[in-house]
């Protein structure tokens, strides 16, 4: 299995996640700059792919990024059979452990379709 290529520097990505984490504190009124939010999402998408390489599940966090991960049948055209989609706040909440996969799905904050569309074993990162 080929190693996922990183586009976000690991230190830069970790710093972006930490900046988001601080800004997301209930006591913080500071908005998260879009560039920080984008870096945090893209870095964590790369991280989930590095931890679970493959092409059977597509994870979408519009408008910031998309990745394919998890071993299994590969799709080559059209919409993949296993798709997970959520907004940036939900994604970062799940990858940092502030929100569980089950809570996000139950609240309708994650759209997940397909037999392999479950990241509960991978999250939080």
Backbone bond lengths (Angstrom), bond angles and torsions (degrees), N, CA, C in turn:
res aa  C-N    CA-C-N  psi(-1)  N-CA   C-N-CA  omega(-1)  CA-C   N-CA-C  phi
1 X - - - 1.452 - - 1.526 108.39 -
2 X 1.334 118.56 125.81 1.455 120.66 -179.86 1.528 111.33 -67.25
3 X 1.318 115.15 150.24 1.456 121.37 178.62 1.524 108.85 -78.54
4 X 1.335 116.12 136.58 1.461 120.51 178.90 1.519 110.22 -64.36
5 X 1.305 116.06 136.56 1.458 121.38 178.49 1.525 109.44 -83.09
6 X 1.308 116.11 129.20 1.462 121.54 179.76 1.520 110.32 -87.86
7 X 1.309 115.94 135.82 1.456 122.01 174.37 1.523 110.54 -108.59
8 X 1.314 116.04 -25.96 1.465 121.91 178.43 1.527 107.13 -102.55
9 X 1.325 116.53 126.17 1.456 121.57 176.15 1.527 108.72 -57.74
10 X 1.329 116.84 137.68 1.465 121.49 -175.78 1.529 111.45 -58.65
11 X 1.325 117.76 -44.92 1.469 120.22 -179.93 1.523 111.09 -66.69
12 X 1.325 116.97 -40.62 1.464 120.92 177.97 1.530 110.44 -63.84
13 X 1.317 115.65 -42.49 1.464 120.03 179.60 1.511 112.52 -65.14
14 X 1.322 116.71 -45.21 1.469 120.58 178.12 1.528 110.87 -62.07
15 X 1.326 116.91 -38.25 1.469 120.85 178.02 1.528 110.85 -65.98
16 X 1.327 117.05 -38.11 1.465 121.00 178.10 1.528 110.75 -65.55
17 X 1.328 116.74 -41.75 1.470 120.12 177.81 1.525 109.90 -62.95
18 X 1.321 117.10 -43.00 1.466 120.78 179.43 1.535 110.76 -64.75
19 X 1.321 118.15 -39.69 1.465 121.66 177.34 1.525 110.31 -63.17
20 X 1.345 116.36 -41.64 1.468 119.81 177.25 1.527 109.90 -63.69
21 X 1.320 116.36 -43.97 1.465 121.92 -178.48 1.541 110.18 -57.96
22 X 1.328 117.07 -45.16 1.468 121.26 179.95 1.521 111.22 -66.22
23 X 1.329 116.59 -42.59 1.460 120.66 -179.75 1.528 111.97 -69.29
24 X 1.322 117.10 -24.84 1.464 121.32 -178.96 1.525 112.75 -85.47
25 X 1.328 117.44 -2.96 1.470 120.53 177.79 1.529 109.09 -59.54
26 X 1.326 117.54 141.94 1.467 119.99 179.00 1.533 112.90 -57.27
27 X 1.316 117.68 -30.15 1.461 120.87 -178.51 1.529 113.03 -82.29
28 X 1.330 117.71 -5.67 1.461 121.22 -177.61 1.520 110.71 -96.48
29 X 1.316 114.91 133.75 1.466 120.49 174.51 1.524 111.13 -104.54
30 X 1.330 116.25 2.40 1.461 120.56 -176.01 1.528 110.64 -74.13
31 X 1.325 117.17 127.86 1.465 118.89 174.86 1.524 109.84 -73.56
32 X 1.313 115.64 151.26 1.453 120.96 178.48 1.528 107.70 -86.59
33 X 1.335 116.97 121.82 1.471 118.35 177.15 1.532 110.59 -59.19
34 X 1.317 115.99 142.85 1.467 121.70 -177.31 1.525 111.71 -56.30
35 X 1.327 118.42 -39.01 1.465 121.02 -179.36 1.526 111.33 -63.87
36 X 1.327 117.21 -38.49 1.473 121.58 177.55 1.516 109.62 -67.24
37 X 1.315 116.63 -45.24 1.468 121.45 179.18 1.527 110.38 -59.75
38 X 1.318 116.80 -45.48 1.471 120.89 179.71 1.527 111.13 -62.58
39 X 1.317 117.42 -44.92 1.469 120.43 179.72 1.519 111.43 -63.80
40 X 1.326 117.03 -41.82 1.467 120.80 -179.87 1.527 110.96 -63.39
41 X 1.314 117.19 -44.74 1.468 120.86 179.33 1.520 110.58 -64.47
42 X 1.315 117.12 -48.79 1.473 120.24 -177.02 1.526 111.35 -64.17
43 X 1.311 116.46 -41.27 1.466 120.07 178.00 1.527 110.91 -61.75
44 X 1.319 118.01 -45.27 1.464 120.24 -177.79 1.530 111.52 -70.96
45 X 1.323 118.28 -30.84 1.467 119.84 173.00 1.527 110.17 -64.73
46 X 1.330 116.61 -42.06 1.465 119.79 176.26 1.526 110.82 -63.09
47 X 1.322 116.28 -38.32 1.465 120.49 -178.37 1.529 110.99 -66.99
48 X 1.311 118.19 -42.09 1.467 119.68 179.03 1.529 109.80 -64.91
49 X 1.320 118.02 -35.87 1.465 121.19 177.13 1.525 110.57 -68.22
50 X 1.323 117.20 -38.35 1.468 120.18 178.51 1.529 111.09 -65.27
51 X 1.328 116.94 -34.93 1.465 120.86 -178.83 1.523 113.38 -82.77
52 X 1.324 116.78 -25.75 1.469 121.19 -179.86 1.526 109.00 -137.80
53 X 1.334 116.53 70.84 1.466 118.86 -178.14 1.522 111.92 -65.14
54 X 1.303 115.14 149.20 1.452 121.23 178.29 1.510 109.94 152.24
55 X 1.331 114.86 -172.83 1.459 120.32 -176.86 1.522 113.11 -137.22
56 X 1.325 118.07 19.47 1.463 117.45 -175.05 1.522 113.76 -92.86
57 X 1.336 118.69 -14.88 1.464 121.98 179.74 1.520 108.59 -127.12
58 X 1.322 116.14 132.83 1.457 120.46 175.54 1.521 108.16 -107.18
59 X 1.324 115.98 126.71 1.467 122.20 178.66 1.518 107.48 -109.11
60 X 1.328 115.50 123.07 1.468 121.55 -177.89 1.522 110.01 -117.51
61 X 1.330 115.34 130.12 1.464 121.58 175.33 1.533 106.01 -130.54
62 X 1.348 115.80 79.68 1.457 118.83 -176.23 1.529 111.38 -70.37
63 X 1.305 118.09 146.87 1.462 128.52 -0.31 1.526 112.86 -93.81
64 X 1.336 117.14 15.07 1.463 120.43 -168.47 1.517 116.24 -88.21
65 X 1.310 118.80 -32.26 1.454 117.23 -177.96 1.509 114.74 -178.89
66 X 1.316 113.32 170.87 1.458 122.87 178.32 1.526 107.09 -149.77
67 X 1.313 116.09 147.53 1.461 120.33 176.41 1.511 109.38 -146.67
68 X 1.300 115.08 159.93 1.457 121.08 171.74 1.514 107.32 -114.27
69 X 1.319 115.64 138.70 1.458 120.98 -177.10 1.524 109.88 -151.89
70 X 1.285 117.05 -179.77 1.463 127.52 176.53 1.532 110.99 69.62
71 X 1.328 114.60 124.52 1.461 120.52 177.90 1.516 110.67 -62.63
72 X 1.308 115.24 149.28 1.454 120.89 177.27 1.516 109.71 149.86
73 X 1.321 115.99 -167.16 1.467 119.78 -178.44 1.525 111.10 -59.42
74 X 1.306 115.52 136.99 1.465 121.92 -178.97 1.522 109.32 -92.89
75 X 1.315 115.91 139.16 1.461 119.63 172.95 1.523 107.53 -106.50
76 X 1.322 117.37 152.10 1.458 119.61 -176.73 1.528 113.50 -123.88
77 X 1.310 118.25 -22.00 1.467 119.92 -177.57 1.505 110.75 -140.73
78 X 1.324 115.45 147.45 1.452 120.57 175.58 1.519 112.53 74.01
79 X 1.304 114.80 -165.70 1.458 121.08 -179.60 1.518 109.26 -73.65
80 X 1.331 116.93 129.01 1.465 119.18 179.88 1.526 110.95 -67.32
81 X 1.334 117.68 157.30 1.456 120.75 -178.12 1.530 113.75 -72.03
82 X 1.321 118.29 -20.32 1.460 121.91 -178.20 1.521 108.63 -123.44
83 X 1.337 116.08 107.87 1.464 121.36 -175.09 1.524 109.58 -129.14
84 X 1.327 114.49 136.28 1.463 122.24 174.57 1.516 106.35 -123.73
85 X 1.331 117.13 131.36 1.460 120.26 179.15 1.518 109.86 -140.38
86 X 1.333 115.11 137.79 1.465 120.85 176.52 1.520 109.15 -158.41
87 X 1.330 116.02 170.48 1.457 119.75 177.41 1.527 110.16 -81.75
88 X 1.315 115.62 170.02 1.467 121.15 -175.04 1.523 112.63 -62.39
89 X 1.324 117.97 -42.70 1.470 120.12 -178.59 1.524 111.02 -63.79
90 X 1.321 116.99 -40.79 1.465 120.51 178.02 1.520 110.32 -64.79
91 X 1.329 117.00 -46.32 1.461 121.18 -179.56 1.524 111.13 -59.08
92 X 1.328 116.47 -50.70 1.458 119.79 -178.40 1.527 111.23 -66.81
93 X 1.319 117.27 -32.98 1.464 119.82 174.48 1.520 111.80 -62.06
94 X 1.330 116.68 -40.85 1.466 120.28 179.34 1.519 112.25 -71.35
95 X 1.335 117.88 -42.06 1.458 118.82 -176.77 1.526 112.48 -72.22
96 X 1.333 117.24 -23.22 1.471 120.22 178.55 1.524 112.66 -95.07
97 X 1.320 117.73 -4.74 1.453 120.84 178.19 1.522 114.64 86.81
98 X 1.304 118.14 5.43 1.471 120.86 177.36 1.520 111.38 -74.17
99 X 1.319 115.80 -22.90 1.456 122.89 -177.39 1.513 107.34 -138.79
100 X 1.320 117.65 129.99 1.463 119.08 179.11 1.529 109.99 -83.25
101 X 1.319 114.74 157.88 1.467 120.86 176.23 1.531 109.50 -55.60
102 X 1.319 116.94 -48.01 1.472 121.32 -177.57 1.525 111.31 -61.05
103 X 1.334 117.10 -42.50 1.466 120.34 178.91 1.525 111.21 -63.32
104 X 1.322 116.19 -43.56 1.462 120.53 -178.51 1.528 111.35 -64.91
105 X 1.327 116.74 -42.71 1.464 120.42 179.07 1.528 110.20 -66.47
106 X 1.327 117.08 -45.89 1.468 121.21 -179.19 1.534 111.90 -61.42
107 X 1.325 116.40 -33.83 1.465 120.78 -179.48 1.529 112.49 -82.85
108 X 1.330 116.90 -1.97 1.457 120.38 -179.63 1.521 113.28 74.76
109 X 1.315 117.27 20.09 1.471 121.49 -179.21 1.524 112.13 -88.40
110 X 1.342 116.37 -9.31 1.467 122.59 178.27 1.515 108.06 -127.43
111 X 1.321 115.87 130.65 1.461 121.07 171.61 1.520 106.00 -99.62
112 X 1.326 116.93 119.33 1.463 121.57 -178.21 1.525 108.76 -132.02
113 X 1.337 115.05 124.16 1.465 118.88 178.63 1.517 109.37 -131.40
114 X 1.304 115.60 141.64 1.454 121.46 179.40 1.516 111.58 109.24
115 X 1.326 116.08 157.00 1.458 121.94 -176.77 1.518 113.38 -65.94
116 X 1.332 117.85 -29.87 1.467 121.62 -177.76 1.528 113.14 -98.37
117 X 1.311 117.34 4.01 1.464 121.83 -175.14 1.530 111.05 -82.09
118 X 1.312 115.68 66.40 1.470 122.54 178.86 1.520 107.38 -147.51
119 X 1.316 116.69 113.11 1.456 121.16 -179.08 1.524 112.35 -103.09
120 X 1.316 117.87 14.78 1.466 120.52 -176.25 1.526 112.67 -58.72
121 X 1.320 118.16 -30.38 1.468 120.59 179.79 1.530 112.24 -77.10
122 X 1.339 117.14 -16.57 1.469 121.51 -177.96 1.525 113.39 -100.78
123 X 1.312 117.27 -18.88 1.455 121.34 -174.73 1.513 111.70 -111.06
124 X 1.306 119.81 144.71 1.460 126.51 -0.95 1.517 111.55 -72.87
125 X 1.331 115.43 162.26 1.463 121.05 179.70 1.515 110.02 -74.39
